[in-house]
Amino acid sequence: MTPGTPNKARQPSAAQQTQLDAKERQVTAALQRCQDAAEAERRGAVALQNARVRVAVDEAEKRKTSERQVTRPDSTVTSSVSCSPRTLLPPNKKRPQDTQRPESDAPLPPAQRYLPHVI
């Protein structure tokens, strides 16, 4: 290093600067690919969770429908008497929705929030 040019040794040459710029572009592109892959993985996980919820809802609806078909009389037979389900129960029997729920104010876990009957 000569006394008149103290900073010149610290500055890269034009060729070195070109190489550094190319390396920086490569690193930036690699970082972007990693970020894109992480975002795609996150979206995939969300899509998988949504699919699981849809399947659980579909299964619950199928169970509910099949339970109704088992307990419901044949639809070809019509009744001339119409009465609500409440009038069919003896006065001392409660319907399931009349029963008390737990007093807990704690939020339900996600699966029970959307599908309280599926545990």
TACOR-V343491 format. One line per field, one symbol per residue. phi: phi as a letter, one per 30 degrees, with the letter a starting at -180 (. if undefined). psi: psi as a letter, one per 40 degrees, with the letter a starting at -180 (. if undefined). burial: I if it has 9 or more other ideal C-beta (glycine too) atoms within 8 Angstrom, else O. A space follows every 50 residues. Layout:
phi->???
psi->???
burial->???
//
This chain:
phi->.cddbddddddddddddddddddddddddddddddddddddddddddddd dddddddddddddddddddddddeddcccdccbdedddcdddccdedddd ceddcddddedddcbddcb
psi->hidegdedddhiiddddddddddddddddddddddddddddddddddddd ddddddddddddddddddddehihedhiiehhiiddeeiidehiideeii iieheiiiidddddgdeh.
burial->OOOOOOOOOOOOOOOOIOOIOOOOOOOOOOOOOOOOOOOOOOOOOOOOOO OOIOOIIOIIOOOOOOOOOOOOOOOOOOOOOOOOOOOOOOOOOOOOOOOO OOOOOOOOOOIIIOIOOIO
//
